[in-house]
Amino acid sequence: MVLNTFNNNYWDKYEGYDLNKDKVGDIPYHPLSLFSVIVERNPPAMLLFRSFMSSLLDKAEKMLPSLTPENLRDDFPFMKPIAL
């Protein structure tokens, strides 16, 4: 059970779009990658960081978002960072 929420954040790796120009992304962002889950369970897999295999996992994750946990996502990611 996750008690934290991840909504309304700016993510530098977010590659979504904003069709209605409200400065909030139209598709959810998953901050946790499948590769990071694999490395957490098997630390020697870090040797594959920046390899063809890790980029292949990233592509598969974009095509099949069900590979990442459902409760770890930002449904309303900001398109630009907030100026303080």
Secondary structure, 3 states (H helix, E strand, C coil): CCCCCCCCCECCCCCCCCCCCCCECCCCECCCCHHHHHHHHCHHHHHHCCCHHHHHHHHHHHHCHHHCCCCCCECCCECCCCCC
